């Protein structure tokens, strides 16, 4: 009897621990989405003044400098060579690919338009979670996601007069790369902590991106720098490319890539609000309808089950508190 009670207590403790971990993952993921939701309007504000190279790649240089300071201050060891290929995927996906491609796209479309098209990001993240992170979402998860995707694709077709524009293709490519970077970054975060993953990935890019950014700034120096443009560049550098990933990768590692990645469906709705508030962009009826449908999908599919096929390795460190 005592053995049964002991086992029962252990099971309750494990269930409570799992639930607590999931709640922390959801909270951290929400913080990440809130931070990322300002990225497109901030990019749109900075790009006309600083140019695509500085905004798309220069932000990484600034974030990498901050990451180097953090790693040095904490006395972190050099990157383990075996991690370089996986960190390279993170670099390709979220450090360089998404920022540069979305910056180029925002030269031709509003941040509100790009926000709705980027609503496909949860699908890309879920797909990469299946391929790269050993997760298997259940049927109801995919059903809810498909509804959201149809709304986003229909919106893009209507806005592009029946066919996608080059800017839409750039955003779609950025979305695919971001999903890849999110999934691989999350698997690394389970072992090493989210803040280490993004810091290492950023520092890896510094030798290549620093000379490119300096050359671009010398050849095309910014003129008439406004407060809005400076704040926009500062935001995408310090928050979008650096601090937001502390919370986001920690959330993905704790709550699961597909489950927490679904929170990104809310991001276009938030970005629409920021675009109107900060940039004065007009939100059309079609944009509003698409955003409402996407938000409804989040509500419907929020509790859909996601199975973990590969063993969920323990997180080595607390990314936020360390």
Residue frames relative to the residue before (quaternion, step in Angstrom):
aa qw qx qy qz dx dy dz
X 1.0000 0.0000 0.0000 0.0000 0.00 0.00 0.00
X 0.6543 0.5074 -0.3125 0.4656 3.54 0.95 -0.90
X 0.6183 0.5467 -0.3380 0.4523 3.54 1.11 -0.74
X 0.6418 0.5248 -0.3162 0.4611 3.59 1.01 -0.83
X 0.6622 0.5035 -0.3053 0.4634 3.57 0.96 -0.91
X 0.6378 0.5286 -0.3250 0.4562 3.56 1.02 -0.82
X 0.6609 0.5023 -0.3016 0.4691 3.56 0.97 -0.91
X 0.6356 0.5321 -0.3216 0.4578 3.57 1.02 -0.86
X 0.6560 0.5062 -0.3129 0.4643 3.57 0.95 -0.84
X 0.6396 0.5275 -0.3238 0.4559 3.57 1.01 -0.80
X 0.6589 0.5106 -0.3081 0.4586 3.55 0.99 -0.86
X 0.6446 0.5086 -0.3229 0.4706 3.58 1.00 -0.80
X 0.6458 0.5203 -0.3213 0.4572 3.57 1.00 -0.81
X 0.6520 0.5080 -0.3153 0.4663 3.56 1.00 -0.83
X 0.6537 0.5123 -0.3170 0.4580 3.58 0.98 -0.87
X 0.6506 0.5062 -0.3178 0.4684 3.57 0.98 -0.86
X 0.6491 0.5211 -0.3217 0.4512 3.58 0.99 -0.86
X 0.6531 0.5121 -0.3146 0.4607 3.56 0.99 -0.86
X 0.6629 0.5044 -0.3084 0.4593 3.56 0.99 -0.88
X 0.6432 0.5205 -0.3164 0.4639 3.55 1.01 -0.83
X 0.6422 0.5219 -0.3156 0.4642 3.57 1.00 -0.82
X 0.6515 0.5135 -0.3114 0.4636 3.57 0.99 -0.85
X 0.6539 0.5087 -0.3184 0.4607 3.58 0.99 -0.83
X 0.6386 0.5094 -0.3271 0.4751 3.57 1.00 -0.77
X 0.6384 0.5280 -0.3255 0.4557 3.55 1.01 -0.81
X 0.6540 0.5107 -0.3100 0.4641 3.56 0.99 -0.87
X 0.6607 0.5095 -0.3075 0.4576 3.60 0.95 -0.88
X 0.6752 0.4839 -0.2942 0.4727 3.57 0.90 -0.91
X 0.6391 0.5285 -0.3218 0.4569 3.57 1.02 -0.79
X 0.6325 0.5338 -0.3206 0.4606 3.56 1.05 -0.80
X 0.6286 0.5209 -0.3293 0.4744 3.58 1.01 -0.80
X 0.6544 0.5218 -0.3113 0.4501 3.57 0.96 -0.88
X 0.6644 0.5017 -0.3026 0.4641 3.58 0.92 -0.91
X 0.6274 0.5298 -0.3357 0.4615 3.59 0.96 -0.82
X 0.6722 0.4884 -0.2988 0.4694 3.58 0.93 -0.86
X 0.6878 0.4861 -0.2873 0.4562 3.59 0.91 -0.88
X 0.5919 0.6220 -0.3685 0.3564 3.59 1.09 -0.63
X 0.6663 0.4814 -0.3029 0.4822 3.60 1.20 -0.40
X 0.4576 0.7376 -0.4245 0.2575 3.60 1.23 -0.31
X 0.7045 0.4717 -0.2899 0.4441 3.61 0.74 -0.98
X 0.6651 0.4653 -0.3336 0.4795 3.67 0.83 -0.75
X 0.6432 0.5148 -0.3298 0.4610 3.60 0.98 -0.76
X 0.6361 0.5182 -0.3190 0.4745 3.58 1.04 -0.78
X 0.6469 0.5290 -0.3033 0.4580 3.54 0.97 -0.92
X 0.6658 0.5028 -0.3014 0.4616 3.60 1.01 -0.77
X 0.7276 0.4565 -0.2413 0.4517 3.59 0.99 -0.84
X 0.6096 0.6354 -0.3506 0.3188 3.59 0.99 -0.84
X 0.6765 0.4964 -0.3415 0.4235 3.69 0.75 -0.81
X 0.7025 0.4575 -0.2661 0.4759 3.60 1.10 -0.60
X 0.8031 0.3201 -0.1496 0.4798 3.58 0.76 -1.01
X 0.4731 -0.6826 0.4426 0.3381 3.61 1.16 -0.42
X 0.6611 -0.5676 0.3394 0.3545 3.55 -1.22 0.61
X 0.6543 0.5198 -0.3325 0.4372 3.60 0.95 -0.79
X 0.6836 0.4797 -0.2926 0.4659 3.56 0.87 -0.92
X 0.7011 0.4489 -0.2760 0.4804 3.59 0.91 -0.87
X 0.7175 0.4626 -0.2613 0.4504 3.60 0.94 -0.86
X 0.8005 0.2415 -0.1095 0.5376 3.58 1.00 -0.85
X 0.6072 0.5743 -0.3548 0.4192 3.57 1.08 -0.69
X 0.5820 0.5755 -0.3705 0.4392 3.57 1.10 -0.62
X 0.6393 0.5274 -0.3202 0.4588 3.55 1.08 -0.76
X 0.6246 0.5417 -0.3348 0.4520 3.58 1.03 -0.79
X 0.6574 0.4976 -0.3051 0.4766 3.58 0.94 -0.89
X 0.6721 0.4875 -0.2955 0.4726 3.57 0.91 -0.92
X 0.6423 0.5293 -0.3246 0.4493 3.60 1.02 -0.78
X 0.6178 0.5324 -0.3432 0.4659 3.58 1.05 -0.71
X 0.6483 0.4990 -0.3105 0.4842 3.59 1.00 -0.80
X 0.6433 0.5263 -0.3183 0.4560 3.58 0.99 -0.84
X 0.6390 0.5244 -0.3259 0.4587 3.59 1.00 -0.79
X 0.6266 0.5280 -0.3306 0.4684 3.57 1.05 -0.77
X 0.6628 0.5090 -0.3050 0.4567 3.60 0.91 -0.93
X 0.6780 0.4908 -0.2981 0.4589 3.59 0.85 -0.95
X 0.6585 0.5038 -0.3067 0.4675 3.58 1.00 -0.82
X 0.6643 0.5149 -0.3072 0.4462 3.57 0.91 -0.92
X 0.7253 0.4157 -0.2395 0.4938 3.58 1.06 -0.71
X 0.4310 -0.7329 0.4423 0.2856 3.58 1.28 0.02
X 0.2224 0.8081 -0.5157 0.1775 3.56 1.07 0.73
X 0.5034 -0.6481 0.4859 0.3009 3.54 -1.12 0.72
X 0.6398 -0.5054 0.4038 0.4149 3.53 -1.31 0.28
X 0.6353 -0.5453 0.3923 0.3810 3.56 -1.23 0.52
X 0.4490 -0.6637 0.5255 0.2859 3.56 -0.95 0.86
X 0.5299 -0.6773 0.3985 0.3188 3.63 -0.67 1.03
X 0.6472 0.5419 -0.3397 0.4149 3.60 0.98 -0.76
X 0.6381 0.5380 -0.3276 0.4428 3.60 1.22 -0.37
X 0.4860 0.7158 -0.4181 0.2767 3.58 1.18 -0.43
X 0.6645 0.4869 -0.3449 0.4499 3.68 0.80 -0.77
X 0.6790 0.4780 -0.3016 0.4685 3.62 0.94 -0.82
X 0.6412 0.4948 -0.3250 0.4883 3.58 1.04 -0.69
X 0.5870 0.5759 -0.3607 0.4400 3.57 1.15 -0.62
X 0.6295 0.5199 -0.3315 0.4729 3.59 1.07 -0.71
X 0.6259 0.5234 -0.3303 0.4745 3.58 1.01 -0.78
X 0.6403 0.5263 -0.3143 0.4629 3.57 0.97 -0.88
X 0.6759 0.4969 -0.2907 0.4601 3.56 0.85 -1.00
X 0.7349 0.4683 -0.2465 0.4240 3.56 0.88 -0.95
X 0.8651 0.1480 -0.0317 0.4783 3.57 0.48 -1.18
X 0.6515 0.5129 -0.3305 0.4508 3.60 1.17 -0.39
X 0.8001 0.2136 -0.1033 0.5510 3.59 0.95 -0.87
X 0.6993 0.5284 -0.2987 0.3774 3.59 0.66 -1.11
X 0.7369 0.4234 -0.2531 0.4622 3.57 0.58 -1.10
X 0.6823 0.4825 -0.3287 0.4400 3.67 0.73 -0.84
X 0.6980 0.4793 -0.2934 0.4439 3.60 0.83 -0.94
X 0.6958 0.4827 -0.2899 0.4459 3.59 0.82 -0.95
X 0.6702 0.4760 -0.3158 0.4738 3.60 0.94 -0.75
X 0.6038 0.5459 -0.3592 0.4565 3.60 1.07 -0.63
X 0.6565 0.4925 -0.3068 0.4819 3.59 0.97 -0.83
X 0.6526 0.5234 -0.3200 0.4447 3.59 0.96 -0.83
X 0.6813 0.5173 -0.2906 0.4286 3.57 0.97 -0.82
X 0.4918 0.6202 -0.4460 0.4178 3.56 1.24 0.13
X 0.7776 0.3406 -0.1545 0.5055 3.58 1.17 -0.61
X 0.7785 0.2277 -0.1449 0.5666 3.63 1.15 -0.40
X 0.5759 -0.5841 0.4434 0.3614 3.54 -1.25 0.40
X 0.6096 -0.5446 0.4141 0.4005 3.56 -1.23 0.35
X 0.5913 0.5639 -0.3681 0.4436 3.61 1.13 -0.56
X 0.6534 0.5029 -0.3082 0.4746 3.58 0.95 -0.89
X 0.6782 0.4905 -0.2918 0.4630 3.59 0.84 -0.98
X 0.6065 0.5739 -0.3527 0.4225 3.57 1.09 -0.70
X 0.6804 0.4809 -0.2985 0.4655 3.59 0.90 -0.87
X 0.6430 0.5064 -0.3273 0.4722 3.59 0.97 -0.81
X 0.6682 0.4902 -0.3051 0.4691 3.58 1.01 -0.76
X 0.4274 0.6883 -0.4611 0.3619 3.58 1.28 0.11
X 0.5568 0.5938 -0.3839 0.4359 3.58 1.29 -0.17
X 0.4497 0.7306 -0.4331 0.2765 3.58 1.23 -0.25
X 0.6403 0.5144 -0.3631 0.4401 3.67 0.87 -0.69
X 0.6254 0.5290 -0.3453 0.4580 3.60 1.05 -0.67
X 0.6516 0.5011 -0.3093 0.4782 3.56 0.98 -0.86
X 0.6589 0.5086 -0.3085 0.4605 3.57 0.96 -0.85
X 0.6563 0.5012 -0.3108 0.4705 3.59 0.98 -0.84
X 0.6395 0.5271 -0.3241 0.4563 3.57 0.99 -0.80
X 0.6795 0.4688 -0.2817 0.4891 3.54 0.97 -0.86
X 0.5855 0.5646 -0.3702 0.4487 3.59 1.15 -0.55
X 0.6401 0.5057 -0.3109 0.4878 3.56 1.11 -0.72
X 0.7383 0.4456 -0.2322 0.4499 3.55 0.85 -1.03
X 0.8244 0.2889 -0.0966 0.4771 3.57 0.92 -0.95
X 0.7899 0.3483 -0.1666 0.4764 3.61 1.03 -0.69
X 0.5083 -0.6984 0.4054 0.2992 3.61 1.20 0.26
X 0.4998 0.6411 -0.4389 0.3828 3.60 1.04 0.70
X 0.1415 -0.7876 0.5973 0.0532 3.56 -1.17 0.72
X 0.2068 -0.7899 0.5652 0.1174 3.62 -0.12 1.24
X 0.4848 -0.6638 0.4931 0.2848 3.56 -1.14 0.71
X 0.7502 -0.4407 0.2699 0.4125 3.56 -1.34 0.30
X 0.6693 0.5175 -0.3150 0.4302 3.59 0.90 -0.89
X 0.5722 0.5772 -0.3755 0.4454 3.57 1.17 -0.58
X 0.7094 0.4572 -0.2636 0.4672 3.57 0.79 -1.03
X 0.6082 0.5587 -0.3568 0.4367 3.58 1.05 -0.71
X 0.6736 0.4815 -0.2929 0.4781 3.58 0.88 -0.94
X 0.6629 0.5206 -0.3067 0.4420 3.55 0.98 -0.86
X 0.6313 0.5433 -0.3383 0.4380 3.59 0.98 -0.81
X 0.6199 0.5424 -0.3433 0.4512 3.59 1.00 -0.79
X 0.6667 0.4954 -0.2942 0.4728 3.55 0.95 -0.88
X 0.6598 0.5169 -0.3108 0.4483 3.58 0.97 -0.81
X 0.6225 0.5334 -0.3389 0.4617 3.57 1.02 -0.78
X 0.6436 0.5213 -0.3183 0.4611 3.58 0.99 -0.83
X 0.6743 0.4965 -0.2943 0.4607 3.57 0.93 -0.90
X 0.6818 0.4799 -0.2940 0.4673 3.60 0.88 -0.92
X 0.6309 0.5241 -0.3327 0.4654 3.58 1.04 -0.74
X 0.6296 0.5304 -0.3244 0.4659 3.55 1.02 -0.78
X 0.6667 0.5037 -0.3077 0.4551 3.60 0.89 -0.92
X 0.6551 0.5113 -0.3149 0.4585 3.58 1.01 -0.82
X 0.6537 0.5112 -0.3156 0.4602 3.60 0.95 -0.85
X 0.6875 0.4873 -0.2810 0.4593 3.56 0.90 -0.94
X 0.7332 0.3976 -0.2265 0.5031 3.57 1.14 -0.61
X 0.5132 -0.6695 0.4035 0.3544 3.59 1.21 0.50
X 0.7853 -0.3549 0.1673 0.4789 3.56 0.87 0.95
X 0.7824 0.1811 -0.1341 0.5805 3.60 1.19 -0.10
X 0.5459 -0.6340 0.4314 0.3375 3.57 -1.09 0.67
X 0.3766 -0.7029 0.5567 0.2329 3.55 -1.15 0.64
X 0.6882 -0.4597 0.3452 0.4426 3.57 -1.29 0.24
X 0.6318 0.5399 -0.3355 0.4435 3.58 0.98 -0.81
X 0.6317 0.5241 -0.3333 0.4639 3.59 1.04 -0.76
X 0.6516 0.5149 -0.3119 0.4615 3.58 0.99 -0.84
X 0.6278 0.5273 -0.3327 0.4660 3.58 1.06 -0.73
X 0.6575 0.4944 -0.3119 0.4753 3.58 0.96 -0.85
X 0.6420 0.5233 -0.3258 0.4560 3.60 0.97 -0.83
X 0.6441 0.5036 -0.3204 0.4785 3.59 0.99 -0.81
X 0.6308 0.5299 -0.3231 0.4656 3.57 1.04 -0.80
X 0.6402 0.5385 -0.3166 0.4471 3.57 1.02 -0.84
X 0.6508 0.5126 -0.3141 0.4637 3.59 0.92 -0.89
X 0.6759 0.4872 -0.2947 0.4679 3.58 0.90 -0.91
X 0.6438 0.5210 -0.3282 0.4543 3.58 0.99 -0.77
X 0.6291 0.5351 -0.3339 0.4542 3.58 0.98 -0.81
X 0.6396 0.5180 -0.3104 0.4756 3.56 1.05 -0.83
X 0.6887 0.4858 -0.2817 0.4587 3.57 0.89 -0.93
X 0.6250 0.5367 -0.3357 0.4568 3.57 1.08 -0.71
X 0.6878 0.4987 -0.2914 0.4397 3.58 0.84 -0.99
X 0.7098 0.4392 -0.2740 0.4777 3.58 0.82 -0.93
X 0.6268 0.5327 -0.3415 0.4546 3.57 1.03 -0.70
X 0.6509 0.5244 -0.3140 0.4503 3.57 1.03 -0.79
X 0.6416 0.5105 -0.3377 0.4622 3.61 0.97 -0.75
X 0.6448 0.4975 -0.3153 0.4871 3.58 1.06 -0.71
X 0.6402 0.5487 -0.3227 0.4301 3.57 1.02 -0.84
X 0.5731 0.5861 -0.3845 0.4246 3.60 1.11 -0.53
X 0.7404 0.4042 -0.2149 0.4922 3.57 1.06 -0.73
X 0.8379 0.2575 -0.0772 0.4751 3.55 0.84 -0.98
X 0.5404 -0.5983 0.4236 0.4130 3.61 1.20 -0.24
X 0.5585 -0.6645 0.3916 0.3052 3.55 -0.92 0.98
X 0.6602 0.5242 -0.3334 0.4222 3.59 0.93 -0.83
X 0.6282 0.5227 -0.3473 0.4600 3.61 1.05 -0.67
X 0.6385 0.5503 -0.3315 0.4238 3.57 0.93 -0.89
X 0.7217 0.4244 -0.2737 0.4734 3.59 0.73 -0.98
X 0.6258 0.5334 -0.3509 0.4480 3.62 1.01 -0.68
X 0.6639 0.4935 -0.3071 0.4705 3.58 0.90 -0.90
X 0.6578 0.5200 -0.3147 0.4447 3.58 0.90 -0.94
X 0.6640 0.5083 -0.3056 0.4553 3.59 0.94 -0.86
X 0.6695 0.5083 -0.3068 0.4464 3.58 0.85 -0.96
X 0.5942 0.5861 -0.3590 0.4178 3.60 1.08 -0.69
X 0.7053 0.4859 -0.2710 0.4393 3.59 1.03 -0.73
X 0.5024 0.7182 -0.4040 0.2618 3.58 1.17 -0.53
X 0.6747 0.4987 -0.3348 0.4290 3.69 0.77 -0.82
X 0.7053 0.4482 -0.2672 0.4799 3.59 1.10 -0.64
X 0.7584 0.4259 -0.2252 0.4390 3.57 0.78 -1.01
X 0.5696 0.6144 -0.3922 0.3799 3.60 1.08 -0.55
X 0.7064 0.4322 -0.3027 0.4718 3.68 0.72 -0.85
X 0.6152 0.5408 -0.3557 0.4501 3.60 1.07 -0.67
X 0.6814 0.4910 -0.2882 0.4600 3.57 0.90 -0.93
X 0.6516 0.5108 -0.3186 0.4616 3.59 0.93 -0.86
X 0.6491 0.5171 -0.3147 0.4607 3.58 0.94 -0.88
X 0.6608 0.5036 -0.3065 0.4645 3.57 0.91 -0.88
X 0.6658 0.5062 -0.3073 0.4538 3.59 0.95 -0.85
X 0.6521 0.5042 -0.3127 0.4720 3.59 1.08 -0.71
X 0.7106 0.4550 -0.2596 0.4698 3.58 0.90 -0.92
X 0.7978 0.1350 -0.0540 0.5851 3.58 1.07 -0.74
X 0.0386 -0.8359 0.5474 0.0094 3.59 0.44 1.16
X 0.5107 -0.6490 0.4614 0.3243 3.58 -1.03 0.71
X 0.1406 -0.7713 0.6154 0.0816 3.55 -1.11 0.72
X 0.8343 0.1359 -0.1300 0.5182 3.55 -1.17 0.67
X 0.0611 0.8216 -0.5594 0.0910 3.55 0.73 1.09
X 0.2110 -0.7862 0.5725 0.0981 3.57 -0.71 1.10
X 0.6410 -0.5133 0.3948 0.4119 3.55 -1.27 0.35
X 0.6460 0.5357 -0.3213 0.4387 3.58 0.97 -0.85
X 0.6664 0.4947 -0.3041 0.4677 3.58 0.95 -0.87
X 0.6549 0.5102 -0.3131 0.4613 3.58 0.97 -0.84
X 0.6540 0.4966 -0.3095 0.4795 3.58 0.99 -0.83
X 0.6286 0.5437 -0.3321 0.4461 3.57 1.04 -0.77
X 0.6715 0.4758 -0.2961 0.4847 3.57 0.91 -0.91
X 0.6436 0.5239 -0.3249 0.4536 3.57 0.98 -0.79
X 0.6562 0.5192 -0.3167 0.4467 3.57 0.96 -0.84
X 0.7118 0.4503 -0.2860 0.4569 3.60 0.72 -1.00
X 0.6476 0.5196 -0.3219 0.4550 3.60 1.16 -0.53
X 0.7801 0.3656 -0.1814 0.4741 3.57 0.69 -1.12
X 0.7641 0.3596 -0.1958 0.4985 3.59 0.89 -0.92
X 0.7530 0.4326 -0.2476 0.4295 3.59 0.48 -1.21
X 0.7755 0.3641 -0.1810 0.4830 3.58 0.90 -0.91
X 0.7766 0.3319 -0.1635 0.5100 3.58 1.17 -0.37
X 0.8211 0.3051 -0.1781 0.4484 3.59 0.04 -1.27
X 0.6151 0.5710 -0.3608 0.4068 3.61 0.98 -0.75
X 0.6545 0.5256 -0.3168 0.4417 3.58 1.07 -0.69
X 0.5079 0.6171 -0.4385 0.4110 3.60 1.17 -0.34
X 0.7280 0.4126 -0.2263 0.4986 3.55 0.85 -1.03
X 0.6750 0.5377 -0.3100 0.3989 3.58 0.85 -0.97
X 0.7016 0.4488 -0.2812 0.4766 3.60 0.78 -0.96
X 0.6146 0.5295 -0.3490 0.4691 3.58 1.07 -0.67
X 0.6541 0.5167 -0.3066 0.4595 3.58 1.01 -0.81
X 0.6545 0.5053 -0.3055 0.4722 3.58 0.95 -0.88
X 0.6638 0.5140 -0.3105 0.4459 3.57 0.95 -0.85
X 0.7275 0.4406 -0.2446 0.4656 3.58 0.95 -0.84
X 0.7993 0.3345 -0.1570 0.4738 3.58 0.87 -0.92
X 0.5760 -0.5702 0.3921 0.4352 3.60 1.24 -0.23
X 0.5477 -0.6556 0.4141 0.3144 3.56 -0.92 0.94
X 0.7058 0.4579 -0.2776 0.4638 3.60 0.78 -0.98
X 0.6849 0.4996 -0.3000 0.4374 3.58 0.84 -0.97
X 0.7230 0.4016 -0.2489 0.5040 3.61 0.80 -0.95
X 0.6024 0.5787 -0.3537 0.4208 3.58 1.07 -0.66
X 0.5669 0.6068 -0.3718 0.4151 3.56 1.21 -0.53
X 0.5455 0.6189 -0.3966 0.4025 3.61 1.17 -0.45
X 0.5687 0.6200 -0.3795 0.3850 3.58 1.17 -0.50
X 0.5194 0.6248 -0.4262 0.3977 3.60 1.20 -0.26
X 0.6307 0.5244 -0.3340 0.4644 3.57 1.17 -0.50
X 0.5504 0.6791 -0.3779 0.3052 3.56 1.12 -0.67
X 0.6497 0.5077 -0.3529 0.4423 3.67 0.85 -0.76
X 0.6333 0.5313 -0.3389 0.4492 3.58 1.01 -0.78
X 0.6579 0.4987 -0.3016 0.4770 3.57 0.95 -0.87
X 0.6592 0.5174 -0.3102 0.4489 3.57 0.95 -0.88
X 0.5951 0.5553 -0.3628 0.4537 3.59 1.06 -0.69
X 0.6604 0.5085 -0.3059 0.4601 3.55 0.94 -0.87
X 0.6643 0.4917 -0.3004 0.4761 3.57 0.94 -0.87
X 0.6327 0.5443 -0.3343 0.4377 3.59 1.00 -0.81
X 0.6778 0.4723 -0.2833 0.4872 3.55 1.00 -0.84
X 0.6988 0.4897 -0.2729 0.4444 3.57 0.91 -0.93
X 0.7810 0.3706 -0.1806 0.4691 3.58 0.79 -1.02
X 0.7973 0.2908 -0.1360 0.5111 3.58 1.00 -0.81
X 0.4182 -0.7235 0.4576 0.3039 3.58 1.24 -0.22
X 0.3251 0.7631 -0.5027 0.2436 3.59 1.16 0.49
X 0.4531 -0.6783 0.5134 0.2665 3.55 -1.11 0.76
X 0.2277 -0.7594 0.5971 0.1223 3.56 -0.91 0.95
X 0.2878 -0.7918 0.5172 0.1508 3.57 -0.35 1.26
X 0.6711 -0.4885 0.3706 0.4166 3.55 -1.32 0.29
X 0.6484 0.5195 -0.3218 0.4541 3.59 0.96 -0.88
X 0.6387 0.5217 -0.3227 0.4644 3.56 1.01 -0.80
X 0.6673 0.5098 -0.2979 0.4540 3.56 0.94 -0.89
X 0.6510 0.5164 -0.3179 0.4566 3.58 0.96 -0.87
X 0.6543 0.5104 -0.3096 0.4642 3.56 0.93 -0.93
X 0.6571 0.5159 -0.3095 0.4542 3.57 0.96 -0.85
X 0.6487 0.5167 -0.3200 0.4580 3.60 0.98 -0.84
X 0.6416 0.5178 -0.3258 0.4626 3.59 0.97 -0.84
X 0.6488 0.5164 -0.3131 0.4631 3.56 0.95 -0.89
X 0.6514 0.5083 -0.3163 0.4661 3.57 0.97 -0.83
X 0.6296 0.5309 -0.3305 0.4609 3.60 1.03 -0.77
X 0.6114 0.5566 -0.3441 0.4449 3.57 1.05 -0.74
X 0.6225 0.5413 -0.3395 0.4519 3.56 1.01 -0.79
X 0.6671 0.5040 -0.2973 0.4610 3.56 0.93 -0.92
X 0.6877 0.4920 -0.2872 0.4499 3.59 0.89 -0.95
X 0.8028 0.3336 -0.1569 0.4685 3.57 0.81 -0.98
X 0.3510 0.7941 -0.4581 0.1904 3.58 1.28 0.05
X 0.7931 0.3155 -0.1594 0.4961 3.58 0.94 -0.85
X 0.3306 0.7456 -0.5172 0.2594 3.58 1.20 0.32
X 0.4734 -0.7120 0.4497 0.2583 3.55 -0.90 0.96
X 0.1052 -0.7568 0.6430 0.0537 3.53 -1.18 0.76
X 0.2562 -0.7793 0.5553 0.1368 3.59 -0.64 1.11
X 0.3034 -0.7244 0.5921 0.1810 3.54 -1.19 0.70
X 0.2538 -0.7947 0.5349 0.1339 3.58 -0.49 1.18
X 0.7296 0.3482 -0.2142 0.5482 3.54 0.91 -0.90
X 0.5747 -0.5876 0.4205 0.3841 3.61 -1.07 0.56
X 0.3917 -0.7180 0.5323 0.2185 3.53 -0.95 0.96
X 0.2442 -0.8033 0.5278 0.1285 3.56 -0.26 1.26
X 0.5724 -0.6258 0.4140 0.3306 3.53 -1.06 0.77
X 0.4760 -0.6428 0.5180 0.3030 3.51 -1.13 0.68
X 0.4315 -0.7474 0.4483 0.2330 3.55 -0.77 1.06
X 0.8121 0.0672 -0.0046 0.5796 3.57 1.08 -0.63
X 0.4858 -0.6242 0.5185 0.3249 3.53 -1.25 0.35
X 0.3622 -0.7925 0.4419 0.2133 3.61 -0.21 1.25
X 0.7201 0.4643 -0.2829 0.4311 3.57 0.91 -0.78
X 0.7532 0.4389 -0.2299 0.4326 3.53 0.83 -1.01
X 0.6196 0.5657 -0.3621 0.4061 3.57 1.12 -0.45
